[in-house]
Amino acid sequence: MNNIPFFNYLDLFAQHREELTNVFQKVAECGAFIMQNDLVQFEQRLSEYTGIKYVLGVVNATDAMQLLLKAEGIGVGDEVIFCTHTMVVASAIKFTGATPVPVDTR
């Protein structure tokens, strides 16, 4: 059996420690946690980078997945297959009214 490593968040943070710490500190010091200029700038920059006209920053991956599924018309009466190693997707599927169908990908 091949072992496929999960993404190494510790290494990524170590590589960008100073930059990330500065961003966290800036946001914490000004108390701009929700719907502030940083979000607007992020959405604008991502729109420019991707060439996508509309960009919406959301609070977490579950909300993002739920919006994506709803935008695709997924809802009550639908079944959505997903990998068993994540619950983010299962929660998002359930919130749309669809039925999550876990599949082991080994």
Secondary structure as the mmCIF struct_conf table of DSSP 4:
data_model
#
loop_
_struct_conf.conf_type_id
_struct_conf.id
_struct_conf.beg_label_comp_id
_struct_conf.beg_label_asym_id
_struct_conf.beg_label_seq_id
_struct_conf.end_label_comp_id
_struct_conf.end_label_asym_id
_struct_conf.end_label_seq_id
HELX_LH_PP_P HELX_LH_PP_P1 ASN A 2 PHE A 7
HELX_RH_AL_P HELX_RH_AL_P1 TYR A 9 GLN A 15
TURN_TY1_P TURN_TY1_P1 HIS A 16 HIS A 16
HELX_RH_AL_P HELX_RH_AL_P2 ARG A 17 CYS A 30
TURN_TY1_P TURN_TY1_P2 GLY A 31 GLY A 31
BEND BEND1 ILE A 34 MET A 35
HELX_RH_AL_P HELX_RH_AL_P3 ASN A 37 THR A 50
TURN_TY1_P TURN_TY1_P3 GLY A 51 GLY A 51
BEND BEND2 LYS A 53 LYS A 53
BEND BEND3 VAL A 59 ASN A 60
HELX_RH_AL_P HELX_RH_AL_P4 ALA A 61 ALA A 71
TURN_TY1_P TURN_TY1_P4 GLU A 72 GLY A 73
TURN_TY1_P TURN_TY1_P5 VAL A 76 GLY A 77
STRN STRN1 GLU A 79 CYS A 83
TURN_TY1_P TURN_TY1_P6 THR A 84 HIS A 85
BEND BEND4 MET A 87 MET A 87
HELX_RH_AL_P HELX_RH_AL_P5 VAL A 88 THR A 96
TURN_TY1_P TURN_TY1_P7 GLY A 97 GLY A 97
HELX_LH_PP_P HELX_LH_PP_P2 ALA A 98 ALA A 98
STRN STRN2 THR A 99 VAL A 103
#
